[in-house]
Amino acid sequence: MTATYSAPARSYGVLQQDQSSSPHEDIAEQIRRLGYAILDSGFSDAELAVISGDFNRMRDSYIRKWGEENLRGANELHTIRAAVTHGGPSFLRLIMNPELHAVIRLLIPGKYFLNQQNGIINPPGQTYSQAIWHRDLPYQHFTTSTPLAVNALFCVDDFTAENGSTFVLPASHKSAAFPSETYIRKHALQVEAKAGQYILLDCMTFHGGGFNRTQKERRAVNHVFNIPYFKQQIALPANMSADGLSDAEKEMLGFTFQEPASLDAYLASRIGK
Ligand SMILES: O=C(O)CCC(=O)C(=O)O
């Protein structure tokens, strides 16, 4: 049993201590130490209603375009890939949210950009592709001193224990291997969050969706932001126009991180640097 009386207020033998002087720094520290945290997006109720409506519209047209049976056959029926390339301005707003970047900037020093943005549906009473333990850099077994990528799962609906809110294995980004079954049984934790919040993870934290025991779908939009050395899940710049995008938006979507196609192009990109 874990008792919850007051923790010691003083320490001895401490030569180094993290400092935190803002809510964003508190969140960044929790992600560094435990691998997960919750962040308020600051979107108003009216903005959340628009995002919710846009999510449904995007999903309907995606299924019409790619076909329900095809998507089911590919185990993709509950995932809407590359949302920003076809879903409209709400999805760019989710990517560029200032609260989100106030935290990611503290976690990833230097440049980072969007690797992927996927709508995720946790369907009632059945399993789905994300409901199994995984890292968002899957098949990778190593640890790093700072995150190489950060996962931001935007909750379109409330995430509750009943509707299969996300499970995390706290601090699992600190060990290369997937933990034992006993460890998982004892330490897996289900994170509840409100619509309009992001569940943030160090991308190496093992996590997975829970089982939705309600009658309603539970919707989310997942984002992975990574250092510019990784390729995107789907090449976003090749699938959307840069017209009307600011320089910051182009950078975040990867337009400025494409690998030069030739030596000529590489040398041209270095002129004046
Ligand atoms: O749906 C969830 O709760 C988890 C989603 C997830 O694991 C992912 O998109 O990587």
The ligand as a Tripos MOL2 file, in Angstrom:
@<TRIPOS>MOLECULE
LIG
   10     9     1     0     0
SMALL
NO_CHARGES

@<TRIPOS>ATOM
      1 O1         -5.8110    5.6690  -28.7180 O.co2     1 LIG1
      2 C1         -5.0050    5.7100  -27.7910 C.2       1 LIG1
      3 O2         -5.3310    5.8330  -26.5950 O.co2     1 LIG1
      4 C2         -3.5330    5.5410  -28.0650 C.3       1 LIG1
      5 C3         -3.1350    5.9970  -29.4280 C.3       1 LIG1
      6 C4         -1.7450    5.5870  -29.7350 C.2       1 LIG1
      7 O3         -1.1750    4.7850  -29.0550 O.2       1 LIG1
      8 C5         -1.0320    6.1140  -30.8860 C.2       1 LIG1
      9 O4         -1.6460    6.7780  -31.7330 O.co2     1 LIG1
     10 O5          0.2000    5.8750  -30.9820 O.co2     1 LIG1
@<TRIPOS>BOND
     1     1     2 2
     2     2     3 1
     3     2     4 1
     4     4     5 1
     5     5     6 1
     6     6     7 2
     7     6     8 1
     8     8     9 2
     9     8    10 1
@<TRIPOS>SUBSTRUCTURE
     1 LIG1         1 GROUP 0 **** ****
